[in-house]
Amino acid sequence: MLTVLTQIESVINSRPLTLLSEDPSELTALTPAHFLMSSPIKFLPAKIKIDDEPVSLLKRFALLDDNVSPLSWPLGKVIEDYPGKDGVCRVVLVKTATGVYKRPVVRLCPLPNQ
């Protein structure tokens, strides 16, 4: 129960308090974690049992899942959209701190507006 509550607390403390700035080089939002730890939370706290046994490649591949925690999602800005023939936008160009990516809209999660 304590682990679940700690993970919930870290997700809440990683939510942005303000909108992103208009400066395209600054891709971080102000969060409660900045006030608590002077830096954003990067990982969910977890209880991990460390084994000395090596992990096989198949087990390691199983750990690489698309359903990662929201704290691991990169923060970015949509800089261009690509509407289809029907006028509905399904693909966008997103700028993150690590580069520019073309992503489907269904794989994006917009931040709440004020």
Backbone atoms as SQL, in Angstrom:
CREATE TABLE atoms (id INTEGER PRIMARY KEY, chain TEXT, resi INTEGER, resn TEXT, atom TEXT, x REAL, y REAL, z REAL);
INSERT INTO atoms VALUES
  (1, 'A', 1, 'MET', 'N', 0.830, -1.185, 0.000),
  (2, 'A', 1, 'MET', 'CA', 0.000, 0.000, 0.000),
  (3, 'A', 1, 'MET', 'C', 0.875, 1.250, 0.000),
  (4, 'A', 2, 'LEU', 'N', 1.957, 1.204, 0.767),
  (5, 'A', 2, 'LEU', 'CA', 2.859, 2.350, 0.836),
  (6, 'A', 2, 'LEU', 'C', 3.508, 2.628, -0.521),
  (7, 'A', 3, 'THR', 'N', 3.863, 1.578, -1.251),
  (8, 'A', 3, 'THR', 'CA', 4.468, 1.750, -2.573),
  (9, 'A', 3, 'THR', 'C', 3.486, 2.411, -3.534),
  (10, 'A', 4, 'VAL', 'N', 2.244, 1.983, -3.515),
  (11, 'A', 4, 'VAL', 'CA', 1.227, 2.564, -4.403),
  (12, 'A', 4, 'VAL', 'C', 1.004, 4.033, -4.062),
  (13, 'A', 5, 'LEU', 'N', 0.899, 4.353, -2.788),
  (14, 'A', 5, 'LEU', 'CA', 0.693, 5.746, -2.384),
  (15, 'A', 5, 'LEU', 'C', 1.893, 6.623, -2.741),
  (16, 'A', 6, 'THR', 'N', 3.084, 6.082, -2.621),
  (17, 'A', 6, 'THR', 'CA', 4.283, 6.834, -2.989),
  (18, 'A', 6, 'THR', 'C', 4.325, 7.089, -4.491),
  (19, 'A', 7, 'GLN', 'N', 3.931, 6.103, -5.291),
  (20, 'A', 7, 'GLN', 'CA', 3.889, 6.293, -6.732),
  (21, 'A', 7, 'GLN', 'C', 2.829, 7.315, -7.128),
  (22, 'A', 8, 'ILE', 'N', 1.683, 7.291, -6.481),
  (23, 'A', 8, 'ILE', 'CA', 0.636, 8.289, -6.744),
  (24, 'A', 8, 'ILE', 'C', 1.134, 9.680, -6.396),
  (25, 'A', 9, 'GLU', 'N', 1.817, 9.803, -5.271),
  (26, 'A', 9, 'GLU', 'CA', 2.369, 11.086, -4.855),
  (27, 'A', 9, 'GLU', 'C', 3.378, 11.615, -5.871),
  (28, 'A', 10, 'SER', 'N', 4.219, 10.748, -6.397),
  (29, 'A', 10, 'SER', 'CA', 5.223, 11.207, -7.357),
  (30, 'A', 10, 'SER', 'C', 4.591, 11.620, -8.683),
  (31, 'A', 11, 'VAL', 'N', 3.517, 10.939, -9.100),
  (32, 'A', 11, 'VAL', 'CA', 2.821, 11.330, -10.328),
  (33, 'A', 11, 'VAL', 'C', 2.150, 12.687, -10.138),
  (34, 'A', 12, 'ILE', 'N', 1.525, 12.901, -8.994),
  (35, 'A', 12, 'ILE', 'CA', 0.880, 14.189, -8.729),
  (36, 'A', 12, 'ILE', 'C', 1.914, 15.305, -8.655),
  (37, 'A', 13, 'ASN', 'N', 3.053, 15.048, -8.034),
  (38, 'A', 13, 'ASN', 'CA', 4.087, 16.079, -7.925),
  (39, 'A', 13, 'ASN', 'C', 4.826, 16.329, -9.232),
  (40, 'A', 14, 'SER', 'N', 4.600, 15.503, -10.250),
  (41, 'A', 14, 'SER', 'CA', 5.261, 15.728, -11.533),
  (42, 'A', 14, 'SER', 'C', 4.349, 16.431, -12.533),
  (43, 'A', 15, 'ARG', 'N', 3.104, 16.708, -12.166),
  (44, 'A', 15, 'ARG', 'CA', 2.185, 17.411, -13.061),
  (45, 'A', 15, 'ARG', 'C', 2.608, 18.867, -13.211),
  (46, 'A', 16, 'PRO', 'N', 2.535, 19.425, -14.406),
  (47, 'A', 16, 'PRO', 'CA', 2.938, 20.823, -14.611),
  (48, 'A', 16, 'PRO', 'C', 1.987, 21.794, -13.929),
  (49, 'A', 17, 'LEU', 'N', 2.566, 22.854, -13.334),
  (50, 'A', 17, 'LEU', 'CA', 1.773, 23.906, -12.700),
  (51, 'A', 17, 'LEU', 'C', 1.436, 25.024, -13.680),
  (52, 'A', 18, 'THR', 'N', 2.289, 25.224, -14.661),
  (53, 'A', 18, 'THR', 'CA', 2.111, 26.310, -15.613),
  (54, 'A', 18, 'THR', 'C', 2.191, 25.767, -17.032),
  (55, 'A', 19, 'LEU', 'N', 1.822, 26.616, -17.976),
  (56, 'A', 19, 'LEU', 'CA', 1.978, 26.256, -19.374),
  (57, 'A', 19, 'LEU', 'C', 3.446, 26.333, -19.753),
  (58, 'A', 20, 'LEU', 'N', 3.818, 25.679, -20.835),
  (59, 'A', 20, 'LEU', 'CA', 5.183, 25.769, -21.336),
  (60, 'A', 20, 'LEU', 'C', 5.442, 27.177, -21.851),
  (61, 'A', 21, 'SER', 'N', 6.670, 27.609, -21.783),
  (62, 'A', 21, 'SER', 'CA', 7.019, 28.927, -22.297),
  (63, 'A', 21, 'SER', 'C', 7.000, 28.918, -23.819),
  (64, 'A', 22, 'GLU', 'N', 6.998, 30.091, -24.419),
  (65, 'A', 22, 'GLU', 'CA', 6.995, 30.203, -25.869),
  (66, 'A', 22, 'GLU', 'C', 8.376, 29.938, -26.462),
  (67, 'A', 23, 'ASP', 'N', 9.418, 29.917, -25.633),
  (68, 'A', 23, 'ASP', 'CA', 10.782, 29.675, -26.095),
  (69, 'A', 23, 'ASP', 'C', 10.914, 28.207, -26.491),
  (70, 'A', 24, 'PRO', 'N', 11.205, 27.910, -27.781),
  (71, 'A', 24, 'PRO', 'CA', 11.256, 26.505, -28.207),
  (72, 'A', 24, 'PRO', 'C', 12.423, 25.725, -27.620),
  (73, 'A', 25, 'SER', 'N', 13.427, 26.396, -27.097),
  (74, 'A', 25, 'SER', 'CA', 14.561, 25.663, -26.532),
  (75, 'A', 25, 'SER', 'C', 14.295, 25.205, -25.102),
  (76, 'A', 26, 'GLU', 'N', 13.289, 25.767, -24.444),
  (77, 'A', 26, 'GLU', 'CA', 12.971, 25.389, -23.074),
  (78, 'A', 26, 'GLU', 'C', 11.786, 24.436, -23.081),
  (79, 'A', 27, 'LEU', 'N', 12.039, 23.165, -22.812),
  (80, 'A', 27, 'LEU', 'CA', 10.992, 22.147, -22.892),
  (81, 'A', 27, 'LEU', 'C', 10.669, 21.520, -21.542),
  (82, 'A', 28, 'THR', 'N', 10.808, 22.277, -20.469),
  (83, 'A', 28, 'THR', 'CA', 10.434, 21.760, -19.159),
  (84, 'A', 28, 'THR', 'C', 9.362, 22.655, -18.561),
  (85, 'A', 29, 'ALA', 'N', 8.438, 22.054, -17.850),
  (86, 'A', 29, 'ALA', 'CA', 7.368, 22.792, -17.192),
  (87, 'A', 29, 'ALA', 'C', 7.632, 22.820, -15.689),
  (88, 'A', 30, 'LEU', 'N', 7.174, 23.870, -15.024),
  (89, 'A', 30, 'LEU', 'CA', 7.327, 23.999, -13.579),
  (90, 'A', 30, 'LEU', 'C', 6.370, 23.041, -12.889),
  (91, 'A', 31, 'THR', 'N', 6.893, 22.192, -12.001),
  (92, 'A', 31, 'THR', 'CA', 6.093, 21.190, -11.297),
  (93, 'A', 31, 'THR', 'C', 6.285, 21.353, -9.787),
  (94, 'A', 32, 'PRO', 'N', 5.397, 20.775, -8.955),
  (95, 'A', 32, 'PRO', 'CA', 5.617, 20.813, -7.509),
  (96, 'A', 32, 'PRO', 'C', 6.933, 20.159, -7.089),
  (97, 'A', 33, 'ALA', 'N', 7.415, 19.213, -7.882),
  (98, 'A', 33, 'ALA', 'CA', 8.679, 18.551, -7.546),
  (99, 'A', 33, 'ALA', 'C', 9.850, 19.522, -7.584),
  (100, 'A', 34, 'HIS', 'N', 9.762, 20.575, -8.410),
  (101, 'A', 34, 'HIS', 'CA', 10.822, 21.577, -8.437),
  (102, 'A', 34, 'HIS', 'C', 10.960, 22.259, -7.071),
  (103, 'A', 35, 'PHE', 'N', 9.831, 22.468, -6.374),
  (104, 'A', 35, 'PHE', 'CA', 9.868, 23.098, -5.057),
  (105, 'A', 35, 'PHE', 'C', 10.288, 22.121, -3.964),
  (106, 'A', 36, 'LEU', 'N', 9.923, 20.837, -4.134),
  (107, 'A', 36, 'LEU', 'CA', 10.249, 19.834, -3.123),
  (108, 'A', 36, 'LEU', 'C', 11.681, 19.327, -3.227),
  (109, 'A', 37, 'MET', 'N', 12.164, 19.134, -4.472),
  (110, 'A', 37, 'MET', 'CA', 13.464, 18.504, -4.674),
  (111, 'A', 37, 'MET', 'C', 14.419, 19.351, -5.502),
  (112, 'A', 38, 'SER', 'N', 14.000, 20.538, -5.915),
  (113, 'A', 38, 'SER', 'CA', 14.759, 21.455, -6.772),
  (114, 'A', 38, 'SER', 'C', 15.083, 20.865, -8.144),
  (115, 'A', 39, 'SER', 'N', 14.364, 19.822, -8.537),
  (116, 'A', 39, 'SER', 'CA', 14.501, 19.229, -9.873),
  (117, 'A', 39, 'SER', 'C', 13.248, 18.407, -10.142),
  (118, 'A', 40, 'PRO', 'N', 12.934, 18.146, -11.400),
  (119, 'A', 40, 'PRO', 'CA', 11.752, 17.324, -11.682),
  (120, 'A', 40, 'PRO', 'C', 11.986, 15.863, -11.325),
  (121, 'A', 41, 'ILE', 'N', 10.898, 15.162, -11.026),
  (122, 'A', 41, 'ILE', 'CA', 10.981, 13.731, -10.733),
  (123, 'A', 41, 'ILE', 'C', 11.166, 12.993, -12.049),
  (124, 'A', 42, 'LYS', 'N', 12.160, 12.138, -12.122),
  (125, 'A', 42, 'LYS', 'CA', 12.445, 11.432, -13.366),
  (126, 'A', 42, 'LYS', 'C', 11.921, 10.000, -13.371),
  (127, 'A', 43, 'PHE', 'N', 11.806, 9.381, -12.202),
  (128, 'A', 43, 'PHE', 'CA', 11.394, 7.986, -12.136),
  (129, 'A', 43, 'PHE', 'C', 10.415, 7.797, -10.990),
  (130, 'A', 44, 'LEU', 'N', 9.516, 6.834, -11.158),
  (131, 'A', 44, 'LEU', 'CA', 8.634, 6.461, -10.064),
  (132, 'A', 44, 'LEU', 'C', 9.419, 5.669, -9.039),
  (133, 'A', 45, 'PRO', 'N', 9.223, 5.931, -7.753),
  (134, 'A', 45, 'PRO', 'CA', 9.884, 5.097, -6.756),
  (135, 'A', 45, 'PRO', 'C', 9.293, 3.698, -6.794),
  (136, 'A', 46, 'ALA', 'N', 10.128, 2.719, -6.711),
  (137, 'A', 46, 'ALA', 'CA', 9.658, 1.335, -6.785),
  (138, 'A', 46, 'ALA', 'C', 10.491, 0.469, -5.873),
  (139, 'A', 47, 'LYS', 'N', 9.888, -0.594, -5.408),
  (140, 'A', 47, 'LYS', 'CA', 10.583, -1.585, -4.607),
  (141, 'A', 47, 'LYS', 'C', 11.134, -2.621, -5.574),
  (142, 'A', 48, 'ILE', 'N', 12.409, -2.661, -5.736),
  (143, 'A', 48, 'ILE', 'CA', 13.017, -3.562, -6.717),
  (144, 'A', 48, 'ILE', 'C', 13.891, -4.580, -5.996),
  (145, 'A', 49, 'LYS', 'N', 13.710, -5.829, -6.357),
  (146, 'A', 49, 'LYS', 'CA', 14.563, -6.889, -5.827),
  (147, 'A', 49, 'LYS', 'C', 15.690, -7.102, -6.835),
  (148, 'A', 50, 'ILE', 'N', 16.897, -6.897, -6.413),
  (149, 'A', 50, 'ILE', 'CA', 18.055, -7.033, -7.298),
  (150, 'A', 50, 'ILE', 'C', 18.651, -8.426, -7.125),
  (151, 'A', 51, 'ASP', 'N', 18.740, -9.136, -8.231),
  (152, 'A', 51, 'ASP', 'CA', 19.315, -10.475, -8.228),
  (153, 'A', 51, 'ASP', 'C', 20.701, -10.433, -8.852),
  (154, 'A', 52, 'ASP', 'N', 21.532, -11.347, -8.440),
  (155, 'A', 52, 'ASP', 'CA', 22.844, -11.477, -9.056),
  (156, 'A', 52, 'ASP', 'C', 22.772, -12.306, -10.334),
  (157, 'A', 53, 'GLU', 'N', 21.622, -12.881, -10.597),
  (158, 'A', 53, 'GLU', 'CA', 21.429, -13.734, -11.758),
  (159, 'A', 53, 'GLU', 'C', 21.283, -12.870, -13.022),
  (160, 'A', 54, 'PRO', 'N', 22.040, -13.178, -14.083),
  (161, 'A', 54, 'PRO', 'CA', 21.920, -12.378, -15.317),
  (162, 'A', 54, 'PRO', 'C', 20.567, -12.595, -15.988),
  (163, 'A', 55, 'VAL', 'N', 20.100, -11.552, -16.668),
  (164, 'A', 55, 'VAL', 'CA', 18.806, -11.600, -17.346),
  (165, 'A', 55, 'VAL', 'C', 19.031, -12.007, -18.801),
  (166, 'A', 56, 'SER', 'N', 18.226, -12.954, -19.281),
  (167, 'A', 56, 'SER', 'CA', 18.362, -13.377, -20.674),
  (168, 'A', 56, 'SER', 'C', 17.854, -12.284, -21.602),
  (169, 'A', 57, 'LEU', 'N', 18.240, -12.359, -22.871),
  (170, 'A', 57, 'LEU', 'CA', 17.816, -11.358, -23.840),
  (171, 'A', 57, 'LEU', 'C', 16.302, -11.354, -24.030),
  (172, 'A', 58, 'LEU', 'N', 15.667, -12.507, -23.961),
  (173, 'A', 58, 'LEU', 'CA', 14.227, -12.585, -24.128),
  (174, 'A', 58, 'LEU', 'C', 13.505, -11.903, -22.966),
  (175, 'A', 59, 'LYS', 'N', 13.994, -12.125, -21.737),
  (176, 'A', 59, 'LYS', 'CA', 13.386, -11.464, -20.584),
  (177, 'A', 59, 'LYS', 'C', 13.644, -9.961, -20.631),
  (178, 'A', 60, 'ARG', 'N', 14.828, -9.554, -21.073),
  (179, 'A', 60, 'ARG', 'CA', 15.147, -8.132, -21.176),
  (180, 'A', 60, 'ARG', 'C', 14.238, -7.453, -22.208),
  (181, 'A', 61, 'PHE', 'N', 13.964, -8.151, -23.331),
  (182, 'A', 61, 'PHE', 'CA', 13.070, -7.608, -24.352),
  (183, 'A', 61, 'PHE', 'C', 11.652, -7.464, -23.811),
  (184, 'A', 62, 'ALA', 'N', 11.230, -8.392, -22.960),
  (185, 'A', 62, 'ALA', 'CA', 9.889, -8.313, -22.388),
  (186, 'A', 62, 'ALA', 'C', 9.755, -7.093, -21.473),
  (187, 'A', 63, 'LEU', 'N', 10.848, -6.638, -20.896),
  (188, 'A', 63, 'LEU', 'CA', 10.805, -5.467, -20.029),
  (189, 'A', 63, 'LEU', 'C', 10.681, -4.163, -20.828),
  (190, 'A', 64, 'LEU', 'N', 11.034, -4.189, -22.107),
  (191, 'A', 64, 'LEU', 'CA', 10.934, -3.008, -22.960),
  (192, 'A', 64, 'LEU', 'C', 9.511, -2.919, -23.493),
  (193, 'A', 65, 'ASP', 'N', 8.634, -2.219, -22.754),
  (194, 'A', 65, 'ASP', 'CA', 7.210, -2.152, -23.095),
  (195, 'A', 65, 'ASP', 'C', 6.833, -0.712, -23.426),
  (196, 'A', 66, 'ASP', 'N', 5.874, -0.551, -24.326),
  (197, 'A', 66, 'ASP', 'CA', 5.385, 0.774, -24.681),
  (198, 'A', 66, 'ASP', 'C', 4.634, 1.443, -23.532),
  (199, 'A', 67, 'ASN', 'N', 4.079, 0.655, -22.641),
  (200, 'A', 67, 'ASN', 'CA', 3.279, 1.193, -21.547),
  (201, 'A', 67, 'ASN', 'C', 4.150, 1.607, -20.372),
  (202, 'A', 68, 'VAL', 'N', 4.995, 2.613, -20.581),
  (203, 'A', 68, 'VAL', 'CA', 5.846, 3.112, -19.514),
  (204, 'A', 68, 'VAL', 'C', 5.091, 4.160, -18.717),
  (205, 'A', 69, 'SER', 'N', 5.586, 4.500, -17.556),
  (206, 'A', 69, 'SER', 'CA', 4.909, 5.458, -16.694),
  (207, 'A', 69, 'SER', 'C', 4.934, 6.855, -17.312),
  (208, 'A', 70, 'PRO', 'N', 3.970, 7.695, -16.978),
  (209, 'A', 70, 'PRO', 'CA', 3.934, 9.047, -17.529),
  (210, 'A', 70, 'PRO', 'C', 5.168, 9.878, -17.196),
  (211, 'A', 71, 'LEU', 'N', 5.876, 9.522, -16.141),
  (212, 'A', 71, 'LEU', 'CA', 7.094, 10.269, -15.805),
  (213, 'A', 71, 'LEU', 'C', 8.199, 10.046, -16.819),
  (214, 'A', 72, 'SER', 'N', 8.099, 8.966, -17.586),
  (215, 'A', 72, 'SER', 'CA', 9.108, 8.655, -18.592),
  (216, 'A', 72, 'SER', 'C', 8.781, 9.228, -19.965),
  (217, 'A', 73, 'TRP', 'N', 7.590, 9.807, -20.123),
  (218, 'A', 73, 'TRP', 'CA', 7.204, 10.367, -21.411),
  (219, 'A', 73, 'TRP', 'C', 7.987, 11.641, -21.676),
  (220, 'A', 74, 'PRO', 'N', 8.500, 11.825, -22.883),
  (221, 'A', 74, 'PRO', 'CA', 9.213, 13.070, -23.187),
  (222, 'A', 74, 'PRO', 'C', 8.226, 14.225, -23.343),
  (223, 'A', 75, 'LEU', 'N', 8.635, 15.405, -22.890),
  (224, 'A', 75, 'LEU', 'CA', 7.821, 16.604, -23.014),
  (225, 'A', 75, 'LEU', 'C', 8.219, 17.312, -24.285),
  (226, 'A', 76, 'GLY', 'N', 7.261, 17.738, -25.076),
  (227, 'A', 76, 'GLY', 'CA', 7.578, 18.384, -26.339),
  (228, 'A', 76, 'GLY', 'C', 6.494, 19.332, -26.787),
  (229, 'A', 77, 'LYS', 'N', 6.770, 20.017, -27.896),
  (230, 'A', 77, 'LYS', 'CA', 5.812, 20.948, -28.487),
  (231, 'A', 77, 'LYS', 'C', 5.509, 20.522, -29.909),
  (232, 'A', 78, 'VAL', 'N', 4.253, 20.634, -30.293),
  (233, 'A', 78, 'VAL', 'CA', 3.848, 20.353, -31.671),
  (234, 'A', 78, 'VAL', 'C', 4.245, 21.564, -32.510),
  (235, 'A', 79, 'ILE', 'N', 5.080, 21.345, -33.525),
  (236, 'A', 79, 'ILE', 'CA', 5.529, 22.456, -34.348),
  (237, 'A', 79, 'ILE', 'C', 4.903, 22.451, -35.742),
  (238, 'A', 80, 'GLU', 'N', 4.318, 21.330, -36.155),
  (239, 'A', 80, 'GLU', 'CA', 3.663, 21.271, -37.457),
  (240, 'A', 80, 'GLU', 'C', 2.677, 20.116, -37.454),
  (241, 'A', 81, 'ASP', 'N', 1.555, 20.318, -38.146),
  (242, 'A', 81, 'ASP', 'CA', 0.589, 19.233, -38.272),
  (243, 'A', 81, 'ASP', 'C', 0.396, 18.895, -39.740),
  (244, 'A', 82, 'TYR', 'N', -0.009, 17.649, -39.978),
  (245, 'A', 82, 'TYR', 'CA', -0.199, 17.145, -41.334),
  (246, 'A', 82, 'TYR', 'C', -1.635, 16.646, -41.477),
  (247, 'A', 83, 'PRO', 'N', -2.550, 17.499, -41.956),
  (248, 'A', 83, 'PRO', 'CA', -3.933, 17.038, -42.132),
  (249, 'A', 83, 'PRO', 'C', -4.043, 16.075, -43.308),
  (250, 'A', 84, 'GLY', 'N', -4.976, 15.149, -43.198),
  (251, 'A', 84, 'GLY', 'CA', -5.202, 14.184, -44.268),
  (252, 'A', 84, 'GLY', 'C', -6.087, 14.766, -45.360),
  (253, 'A', 85, 'LYS', 'N', -6.497, 13.943, -46.314),
  (254, 'A', 85, 'LYS', 'CA', -7.361, 14.387, -47.416),
  (255, 'A', 85, 'LYS', 'C', -8.722, 14.849, -46.913),
  (256, 'A', 86, 'ASP', 'N', -9.152, 14.278, -45.770),
  (257, 'A', 86, 'ASP', 'CA', -10.443, 14.660, -45.204),
  (258, 'A', 86, 'ASP', 'C', -10.358, 15.871, -44.279),
  (259, 'A', 87, 'GLY', 'N', -9.151, 16.448, -44.115),
  (260, 'A', 87, 'GLY', 'CA', -8.970, 17.630, -43.281),
  (261, 'A', 87, 'GLY', 'C', -8.711, 17.336, -41.815),
  (262, 'A', 88, 'VAL', 'N', -8.739, 16.076, -41.438),
  (263, 'A', 88, 'VAL', 'CA', -8.500, 15.688, -40.043),
  (264, 'A', 88, 'VAL', 'C', -7.008, 15.442, -39.854),
  (265, 'A', 89, 'CYS', 'N', -6.448, 16.065, -38.806),
  (266, 'A', 89, 'CYS', 'CA', -5.014, 15.919, -38.526),
  (267, 'A', 89, 'CYS', 'C', -4.784, 14.621, -37.759),
  (268, 'A', 90, 'ARG', 'N', -3.943, 13.753, -38.306),
  (269, 'A', 90, 'ARG', 'CA', -3.636, 12.482, -37.653),
  (270, 'A', 90, 'ARG', 'C', -2.153, 12.322, -37.351),
  (271, 'A', 91, 'VAL', 'N', -1.306, 13.170, -37.927),
  (272, 'A', 91, 'VAL', 'CA', 0.137, 13.096, -37.733),
  (273, 'A', 91, 'VAL', 'C', 0.659, 14.506, -37.461),
  (274, 'A', 92, 'VAL', 'N', 1.597, 14.623, -36.498),
  (275, 'A', 92, 'VAL', 'CA', 2.191, 15.917, -36.174),
  (276, 'A', 92, 'VAL', 'C', 3.703, 15.783, -36.063),
  (277, 'A', 93, 'LEU', 'N', 4.382, 16.915, -36.154),
  (278, 'A', 93, 'LEU', 'CA', 5.818, 16.992, -35.949),
  (279, 'A', 93, 'LEU', 'C', 6.035, 17.560, -34.545),
  (280, 'A', 94, 'VAL', 'N', 6.729, 16.827, -33.688),
  (281, 'A', 94, 'VAL', 'CA', 6.905, 17.202, -32.285),
  (282, 'A', 94, 'VAL', 'C', 8.373, 17.477, -32.013),
  (283, 'A', 95, 'LYS', 'N', 8.670, 18.623, -31.363),
  (284, 'A', 95, 'LYS', 'CA', 10.046, 18.955, -30.973),
  (285, 'A', 95, 'LYS', 'C', 10.207, 18.652, -29.498),
  (286, 'A', 96, 'THR', 'N', 11.175, 17.788, -29.166),
  (287, 'A', 96, 'THR', 'CA', 11.499, 17.455, -27.782),
  (288, 'A', 96, 'THR', 'C', 12.920, 17.916, -27.488),
  (289, 'A', 97, 'ALA', 'N', 13.369, 17.679, -26.283),
  (290, 'A', 97, 'ALA', 'CA', 14.723, 18.070, -25.905),
  (291, 'A', 97, 'ALA', 'C', 15.767, 17.251, -26.659),
  (292, 'A', 98, 'THR', 'N', 15.395, 16.065, -27.144),
  (293, 'A', 98, 'THR', 'CA', 16.359, 15.204, -27.825),
  (294, 'A', 98, 'THR', 'C', 16.273, 15.252, -29.337),
  (295, 'A', 99, 'GLY', 'N', 15.255, 15.914, -29.891),
  (296, 'A', 99, 'GLY', 'CA', 15.160, 15.991, -31.339),
  (297, 'A', 99, 'GLY', 'C', 13.748, 16.263, -31.808),
  (298, 'A', 100, 'VAL', 'N', 13.524, 16.135, -33.104),
  (299, 'A', 100, 'VAL', 'CA', 12.217, 16.365, -33.720),
  (300, 'A', 100, 'VAL', 'C', 11.705, 15.025, -34.247),
  (301, 'A', 101, 'TYR', 'N', 10.444, 14.701, -33.924),
  (302, 'A', 101, 'TYR', 'CA', 9.865, 13.420, -34.289),
  (303, 'A', 101, 'TYR', 'C', 8.527, 13.604, -34.963),
  (304, 'A', 102, 'LYS', 'N', 8.216, 12.749, -35.921),
  (305, 'A', 102, 'LYS', 'CA', 6.895, 12.710, -36.539),
  (306, 'A', 102, 'LYS', 'C', 6.115, 11.622, -35.813),
  (307, 'A', 103, 'ARG', 'N', 5.016, 12.008, -35.156),
  (308, 'A', 103, 'ARG', 'CA', 4.253, 11.079, -34.320),
  (309, 'A', 103, 'ARG', 'C', 2.780, 11.090, -34.692),
  (310, 'A', 104, 'PRO', 'N', 2.085, 9.970, -34.562),
  (311, 'A', 104, 'PRO', 'CA', 0.635, 9.977, -34.741),
  (312, 'A', 104, 'PRO', 'C', -0.032, 10.687, -33.555),
  (313, 'A', 105, 'VAL', 'N', -1.142, 11.330, -33.821),
  (314, 'A', 105, 'VAL', 'CA', -1.829, 12.104, -32.784),
  (315, 'A', 105, 'VAL', 'C', -2.315, 11.208, -31.653),
  (316, 'A', 106, 'VAL', 'N', -2.661, 9.973, -31.958),
  (317, 'A', 106, 'VAL', 'CA', -3.154, 9.072, -30.915),
  (318, 'A', 106, 'VAL', 'C', -2.068, 8.702, -29.907),
  (319, 'A', 107, 'ARG', 'N', -0.801, 8.953, -30.223),
  (320, 'A', 107, 'ARG', 'CA', 0.302, 8.654, -29.305),
  (321, 'A', 107, 'ARG', 'C', 0.735, 9.876, -28.502),
  (322, 'A', 108, 'LEU', 'N', -0.031, 10.976, -28.572),
  (323, 'A', 108, 'LEU', 'CA', 0.282, 12.201, -27.841),
  (324, 'A', 108, 'LEU', 'C', -0.682, 12.366, -26.671),
  (325, 'A', 109, 'CYS', 'N', -0.226, 13.052, -25.631),
  (326, 'A', 109, 'CYS', 'CA', -1.059, 13.344, -24.476),
  (327, 'A', 109, 'CYS', 'C', -0.936, 14.839, -24.199),
  (328, 'A', 110, 'PRO', 'N', -1.975, 15.631, -24.521),
  (329, 'A', 110, 'PRO', 'CA', -1.858, 17.079, -24.310),
  (330, 'A', 110, 'PRO', 'C', -1.877, 17.432, -22.825),
  (331, 'A', 111, 'LEU', 'N', -1.155, 18.496, -22.494),
  (332, 'A', 111, 'LEU', 'CA', -1.151, 19.001, -21.129),
  (333, 'A', 111, 'LEU', 'C', -2.398, 19.855, -20.915),
  (334, 'A', 112, 'PRO', 'N', -2.912, 19.920, -19.680),
  (335, 'A', 112, 'PRO', 'CA', -4.113, 20.729, -19.446),
  (336, 'A', 112, 'PRO', 'C', -3.788, 22.214, -19.585),
  (337, 'A', 113, 'ASN', 'N', -4.729, 22.975, -20.127),
  (338, 'A', 113, 'ASN', 'CA', -4.582, 24.426, -20.267),
  (339, 'A', 113, 'ASN', 'C', -5.156, 25.125, -19.054),
  (340, 'A', 114, 'GLN', 'N', -4.689, 26.337, -18.822),
  (341, 'A', 114, 'GLN', 'CA', -5.217, 27.100, -17.687),
  (342, 'A', 114, 'GLN', 'C', -6.421, 27.888, -18.105);
